[in-house]
Amino acid sequence: MTAAMSTLDPGAPPTDELPFFVYGTLLPGEPNHDLFLRGRTSGEQAAVLPRALLYDGPGYPYAIDGHGRVHGTLLTAAPGVYGELLGLLDHLEEYLGPGHPRNLYERVVREVELPGEEPAVTRAWVYLAAAAVTRSLRTGGSVIDGGRWVTGRPPGGPRTP
């Protein structure tokens, strides 16, 4: 993924199997990484979600649109498991469909930056806080400075089982 794929409308439904940008309990070394991703990815690389803010949550973070950067990992599904992985992540993130009133997160397409010798931009699925959660975060949430959840948690902070 070294070539930029930014010619399509980021809000348009994808026509191919997009990678996933993760920034919380699905990061390597975090509890849900092994539970949900082991054997289901063919690639993982550091990535940054621009134009986003990261908020602390009840044992997991929320990303929302904003004037910042969220650090995470870009995951590519292993051959033959894309549908399974998409379903698992939708279930984990409590995503029931676009705009569903009971969504905890919305699964959206966003451009993600891939740092390196030849920086690139690619489109990926990202789970952003749903509208009601976003409103609550903007009025009373705690922004994680620097946009890194692992380093943003207090020592001994909550971990998702």
C-alpha positions in Angstrom: 0.0 0.0 0.0 2.5 2.6 -1.1 0.3 4.3 -3.7 -2.2 6.9 -2.7 -5.8 5.9 -3.2 -7.4 9.2 -2.5 -9.3 9.8 -5.8 -12.6 8.3 -4.6 -15.2 10.1 -2.4 -14.4 9.0 1.2 -18.1 9.0 2.0 -18.9 6.6 -0.9 -19.5 3.0 -0.2 -16.4 0.9 -0.9 -16.3 -1.3 -3.9 -13.5 -3.5 -2.7 -12.2 -5.0 0.6 -10.8 -2.1 2.5 -8.3 -2.5 5.3 -9.2 -1.5 8.9 -7.7 1.3 11.0 -7.7 0.4 14.7 -6.7 2.6 17.6 -7.8 0.9 20.9 -8.2 -2.6 22.2 -7.5 -4.1 18.8 -4.0 -2.7 18.7 -1.1 -5.2 18.8 -0.5 -6.1 22.4 -4.0 -5.1 23.6 -6.5 -7.7 24.7 -8.8 -7.8 21.7 -6.0 -8.1 19.2 -5.5 -11.8 19.9 -9.2 -12.5 20.5 -10.4 -11.1 17.2 -7.4 -10.7 14.9 -5.1 -13.7 15.4 -5.0 -15.6 12.1 -7.3 -13.2 10.4 -4.8 -10.6 9.2 -2.1 -10.7 6.5 -0.6 -7.3 7.3 -0.4 -4.8 10.1 1.4 -1.4 9.9 1.6 1.8 11.9 -0.9 4.4 10.6 -2.4 7.8 11.5 -5.9 9.0 11.2 -5.8 12.7 10.4 -8.6 15.2 11.3 -9.7 13.2 14.3 -9.6 13.4 18.1 -9.2 10.5 20.6 -11.3 10.4 23.7 -11.0 8.2 26.8 -13.9 5.7 27.3 -14.9 3.0 29.7 -12.0 0.7 29.1 -11.7 1.6 25.4 -11.3 4.8 23.4 -13.5 6.7 21.0 -12.3 8.6 17.9 -14.4 11.4 16.5 -13.9 13.9 13.7 -11.8 16.9 14.9 -8.6 18.9 14.6 -6.1 16.3 15.7 -4.5 13.0 14.8 -5.1 9.5 16.1 -2.3 7.0 16.0 -3.1 3.3 15.4 -2.6 0.4 13.1 -3.8 -0.4 9.6 -4.9 -4.1 9.3 -5.3 -6.0 6.1 -7.6 -9.1 6.3 -6.0 -12.4 5.4 -7.2 -14.0 2.2 -10.7 -15.6 2.5 -11.6 -14.1 5.9 -12.7 -10.6 5.0 -16.4 -11.2 5.6 -15.8 -13.0 8.8 -13.5 -10.3 10.1 -15.9 -7.5 9.1 -18.7 -9.2 10.9 -16.6 -9.8 14.1 -15.5 -6.2 14.2 -19.0 -4.9 13.6 -20.2 -7.0 16.5 -17.4 -5.9 18.8 -17.9 -2.2 18.0 -21.7 -2.5 18.4 -22.3 -1.3 14.8 -25.7 -2.4 13.6 -25.8 -0.5 10.3 -25.4 3.1 9.0 -27.0 5.6 11.3 -28.7 2.9 13.5 -29.9 4.6 16.7 -28.3 1.9 18.9 -24.8 2.1 17.3 -22.0 2.6 19.7 -19.7 3.3 16.7 -20.3 4.1 13.1 -18.1 2.2 10.5 -17.0 4.9 8.0 -14.5 5.2 5.2 -11.6 7.6 5.9 -8.2 8.4 4.5 -5.4 7.1 6.7 -1.8 8.1 6.5 1.0 5.5 6.3 4.3 7.0 7.5 7.5 5.8 6.1 10.2 6.7 3.6 7.5 7.2 1.0 4.5 8.4 3.0 1.2 7.3 1.5 -2.5 7.7 2.0 -5.1 4.9 1.7 -8.8 4.5 2.4 -9.8 2.3 5.3 -12.7 1.4 7.5 -12.6 3.3 10.8 -15.0 2.9 13.7 -15.8 6.4 14.9 -18.1 7.2 17.9 -21.8 7.2 16.9 -23.6 10.6 16.9 -25.1 10.4 20.5 -21.7 9.3 21.9 -19.9 12.0 20.0 -22.3 14.7 21.4 -21.6 13.4 25.0 -17.8 13.3 24.4 -17.8 16.9 23.0 -19.6 18.2 26.1 -18.0 16.2 28.9 -15.4 13.8 27.6 -11.6 13.6 28.2 -9.4 14.1 25.1 -6.4 11.9 25.0 -3.5 14.2 24.3 -1.3 13.1 21.4 -3.9 10.7 20.0 -2.3 7.5 21.3 -4.6 5.4 23.5 -2.0 3.0 24.9 0.2 5.8 26.1 -2.8 8.0 26.9 -4.2 5.6 29.6 -3.2 6.1 33.2 -0.9 3.4 34.5 -2.9 0.4 35.7 -6.0 1.8 33.9 -8.9 -0.3 32.8 -8.4 -3.0 30.2 -11.1 -4.7 28.2 -11.2 -8.4 29.0 
